[in-house]
Amino acid sequence: MPLEQFVTASLLQYRAFGLLANQTHPAFQDDLNQFIHAHGRPLAAALAALDGVVSRQAVEGLPYLFCSSQTEPDAPPAGYCDEETTIGLRTLLSTRYRFWQMQQLPGASPTIRSCLVRAALYILHTRNFNASVRYLLDLHKHGYLLSSESLQYSLAFLFVVRQRVARDEDMVPLCIGQRDGPAGWRGAELLPVDLQTLPMLREAEEGMAYLLQTADNDIDEVRAARSYDEWVLGQHYLADLTMTAHFLLGYLNMQNERAFIAFNVRYEEITADGFAYYHTLRGEPERYPFEMNLTYSYAIFQAAQMGGGDWQDRLCDERVLVPDQLADLLLPNDGTINLQPTPDNIPVAWRMLSAAVAPIYAQLVVRDPGYRALARTDDQIGSGHTDLPSLIRAIRQNPENQQLRAQLLDRYPYCDQCLFMEALYLDRCGEQKRAMALLQQAILIDPSDHHRWHSAGVLLHKLGHVEAASRLKGFAVTLRDDPPVAPPPEDA
């Protein structure tokens, strides 16, 4: 159903910002302001308009975190969305970008860590210790945390406290003060814990074994990615995840223990691979930046190939250099390396980033605000009209020319004006489902255009979603009358 797909794409866009953003970049504050203005607030407001008429299936399993007592005051401080969760869609999104803003405040690190520890203790209290570890990792996985430092120290605190209690449930009264019901946890005082005076009652192996198994599961999940979106975002998450596991092994003096040595070495390699990929994505300006790129793997493959033996199986099993879906294509059984397959051989979901991720990738990785007019240079696209204005003029003069329309979207896949124009054409031809798919892409690229939301309402009405259509049309009027105002640059 188009509405559920749209909610999923909106959540993906938020996740993309949290994972791709570089908090240490000089332009980060402007990046954050721009995202909130251009994507964050319009999407959150649109989902607020749809709340109650769209299925909550898209948010099931999504972690949430509340630090302020002002937001959803009756809700727990932490948890996962399920069928019974009553938290509004707008709140699920807006609290995330507020948490990003909170992480940017001067001297915010202690406050952020306290918020994370309190949330983890609540999960421990309502579930168990392992669930609290998984919860913190899930926050980072879904883009809540702008760096891994707060994750590392929050986990380290939980692990060292756990060593000093006989039972996991004893951690809660040791670390947190009086709390009255789930909502009371948000304002509950974190108690000072003098670790030096508490005797060691347990070793950390059990909890560490769960953390490493969880990390391995996440590694396998990224390797099993089903699209280039999942691969790119997963690689950014894995670099921080494996670095966190490596940090904790060292922090707890377990890096040289026989049971964990192999994990430690492997995580060092995966971390290095992840940061190599990070820099490769940002260092090849000559190529069309949104298409699948795995060239960072080439040197590693060549070095492993020179070693002979079962190097392909070993690299595919131990590292995260090749997605499972593309392993046979990129590493044929004849022992060769094929990191530049022809586009026709690449599954559609792997050819380039989706319209949900591409705008955020353009802002944070490519740093090209004109990406929508950036042309692909694929020889298969063909010749003829090459520049964007020329193509648009030609199509307006001859809207029935299917070859021209296909050429336009192939050459400029993120031109939101072109996507919108094609969606309107398909609607006139009676192809409302195809029109809605393209219109959603145009909206994700620029959610601040009220015309697109109105058109989405018209299409939804034709598709039989009458209540949702009415709400989106109303939202379009609100957006028209009160458009978002671009924030000034940070140094203005």
TADA-V743057 format. One record per residue. N is the residue number from 1. RES is the residue in one small letter. BURIAL is I if it has 9 or more other C-alpha atoms within 8 Angstrom, else O. Layout:
{{N	RES	BURIAL} {N	RES	BURIAL}}
This chain:
{{1	m	O} {2	p	O} {3	l	O} {4	e	I} {5	q	I} {6	f	I} {7	v	I} {8	t	I} {9	a	I} {10	s	I} {11	l	I} {12	l	I} {13	q	I} {14	y	I} {15	r	I} {16	a	I} {17	f	I} {18	g	I} {19	l	I} {20	l	I} {21	a	I} {22	n	O} {23	q	O} {24	t	O} {25	h	O} {26	p	O} {27	a	O} {28	f	I} {29	q	I} {30	d	I} {31	d	I} {32	l	I} {33	n	I} {34	q	I} {35	f	I} {36	i	I} {37	h	I} {38	a	I} {39	h	I} {40	g	I} {41	r	I} {42	p	I} {43	l	I} {44	a	I} {45	a	I} {46	a	I} {47	l	I} {48	a	I} {49	a	I} {50	l	I} {51	d	I} {52	g	O} {53	v	O} {54	v	I} {55	s	O} {56	r	O} {57	q	O} {58	a	I} {59	v	I} {60	e	I} {61	g	O} {62	l	O} {63	p	I} {64	y	I} {65	l	I} {66	f	I} {67	c	O} {68	s	O} {69	s	I} {70	q	O} {71	t	O} {72	e	O} {73	p	O} {74	d	O} {75	a	O} {76	p	I} {77	p	I} {78	a	I} {79	g	I} {80	y	I} {81	c	I} {82	d	O} {83	e	O} {84	e	O} {85	t	O} {86	t	O} {87	i	O} {88	g	O} {89	l	I} {90	r	I} {91	t	I} {92	l	I} {93	l	I} {94	s	I} {95	t	I} {96	r	I} {97	y	I} {98	r	O} {99	f	I} {100	w	I} {101	q	I} {102	m	I} {103	q	I} {104	q	O} {105	l	O} {106	p	O} {107	g	O} {108	a	I} {109	s	O} {110	p	O} {111	t	O} {112	i	I} {113	r	I} {114	s	I} {115	c	I} {116	l	I} {117	v	I} {118	r	I} {119	a	I} {120	a	I} {121	l	I} {122	y	I} {123	i	I} {124	l	I} {125	h	I} {126	t	O} {127	r	O} {128	n	I} {129	f	I} {130	n	I} {131	a	I} {132	s	I} {133	v	I} {134	r	I} {135	y	I} {136	l	I} {137	l	I} {138	d	I} {139	l	I} {140	h	I} {141	k	I} {142	h	I} {143	g	I} {144	y	I} {145	l	I} {146	l	I} {147	s	O} {148	s	I} {149	e	O} {150	s	I} {151	l	I} {152	q	I} {153	y	I} {154	s	I} {155	l	I} {156	a	I} {157	f	O} {158	l	I} {159	f	I} {160	v	I} {161	v	I} {162	r	I} {163	q	I} {164	r	I} {165	v	I} {166	a	O} {167	r	O} {168	d	I} {169	e	O} {170	d	I} {171	m	I} {172	v	I} {173	p	O} {174	l	O} {175	c	I} {176	i	I} {177	g	I} {178	q	O} {179	r	I} {180	d	O} {181	g	O} {182	p	I} {183	a	I} {184	g	I} {185	w	I} {186	r	I} {187	g	O} {188	a	I} {189	e	O} {190	l	I} {191	l	O} {192	p	O} {193	v	O} {194	d	O} {195	l	O} {196	q	O} {197	t	O} {198	l	O} {199	p	O} {200	m	O} {201	l	O} {202	r	I} {203	e	O} {204	a	I} {205	e	O} {206	e	O} {207	g	I} {208	m	O} {209	a	O} {210	y	I} {211	l	I} {212	l	I} {213	q	O} {214	t	I} {215	a	I} {216	d	O} {217	n	O} {218	d	I} {219	i	I} {220	d	O} {221	e	O} {222	v	I} {223	r	I} {224	a	I} {225	a	I} {226	r	I} {227	s	O} {228	y	I} {229	d	I} {230	e	I} {231	w	I} {232	v	O} {233	l	I} {234	g	I} {235	q	I} {236	h	I} {237	y	I} {238	l	I} {239	a	I} {240	d	I} {241	l	I} {242	t	I} {243	m	I} {244	t	I} {245	a	I} {246	h	I} {247	f	I} {248	l	I} {249	l	I} {250	g	I} {251	y	O} {252	l	I} {253	n	O} {254	m	I} {255	q	I} {256	n	O} {257	e	O} {258	r	O} {259	a	O} {260	f	I} {261	i	I} {262	a	O} {263	f	O} {264	n	I} {265	v	O} {266	r	I} {267	y	I} {268	e	I} {269	e	I} {270	i	I} {271	t	I} {272	a	I} {273	d	I} {274	g	I} {275	f	I} {276	a	I} {277	y	I} {278	y	I} {279	h	O} {280	t	I} {281	l	I} {282	r	I} {283	g	O} {284	e	O} {285	p	O} {286	e	O} {287	r	O} {288	y	I} {289	p	O} {290	f	O} {291	e	O} {292	m	I} {293	n	O} {294	l	I} {295	t	O} {296	y	I} {297	s	O} {298	y	I} {299	a	O} {300	i	O} {301	f	I} {302	q	O} {303	a	O} {304	a	I} {305	q	I} {306	m	O} {307	g	O} {308	g	O} {309	g	O} {310	d	O} {311	w	I} {312	q	I} {313	d	O} {314	r	I} {315	l	I} {316	c	I} {317	d	O} {318	e	O} {319	r	I} {320	v	I} {321	l	I} {322	v	I} {323	p	I} {324	d	I} {325	q	O} {326	l	I} {327	a	I} {328	d	O} {329	l	I} {330	l	I} {331	l	I} {332	p	I} {333	n	O} {334	d	O} {335	g	O} {336	t	O} {337	i	I} {338	n	I} {339	l	O} {340	q	O} {341	p	I} {342	t	O} {343	p	O} {344	d	O} {345	n	O} {346	i	I} {347	p	O} {348	v	O} {349	a	I} {350	w	I} {351	r	I} {352	m	I} {353	l	I} {354	s	O} {355	a	I} {356	a	I} {357	v	I} {358	a	I} {359	p	I} {360	i	I} {361	y	I} {362	a	I} {363	q	I} {364	l	I} {365	v	I} {366	v	I} {367	r	O} {368	d	O} {369	p	O} {370	g	O} {371	y	O} {372	r	I} {373	a	I} {374	l	O} {375	a	O} {376	r	O} {377	t	O} {378	d	O} {379	d	O} {380	q	O} {381	i	I} {382	g	O} {383	s	O} {384	g	O} {385	h	O} {386	t	O} {387	d	O} {388	l	I} {389	p	O} {390	s	I} {391	l	I} {392	i	I} {393	r	O} {394	a	I} {395	i	I} {396	r	O} {397	q	O} {398	n	O} {399	p	O} {400	e	O} {401	n	O} {402	q	O} {403	q	O} {404	l	I} {405	r	I} {406	a	O} {407	q	I} {408	l	I} {409	l	I} {410	d	I} {411	r	I} {412	y	I} {413	p	O} {414	y	I} {415	c	I} {416	d	I} {417	q	O} {418	c	I} {419	l	I} {420	f	I} {421	m	O} {422	e	I} {423	a	I} {424	l	I} {425	y	I} {426	l	I} {427	d	I} {428	r	O} {429	c	O} {430	g	O} {431	e	I} {432	q	I} {433	k	O} {434	r	I} {435	a	I} {436	m	I} {437	a	I} {438	l	I} {439	l	I} {440	q	I} {441	q	I} {442	a	I} {443	i	I} {444	l	I} {445	i	I} {446	d	I} {447	p	I} {448	s	I} {449	d	I} {450	h	I} {451	h	O} {452	r	I} {453	w	I} {454	h	I} {455	s	O} {456	a	I} {457	g	I} {458	v	I} {459	l	I} {460	l	I} {461	h	I} {462	k	O} {463	l	O} {464	g	O} {465	h	I} {466	v	O} {467	e	O} {468	a	I} {469	a	I} {470	s	I} {471	r	I} {472	l	I} {473	k	I} {474	g	O} {475	f	I} {476	a	I} {477	v	I} {478	t	I} {479	l	I} {480	r	O} {481	d	O} {482	d	O} {483	p	O} {484	p	I} {485	v	O} {486	a	O} {487	p	O} {488	p	O} {489	p	O} {490	e	O} {491	d	O} {492	a	O}}
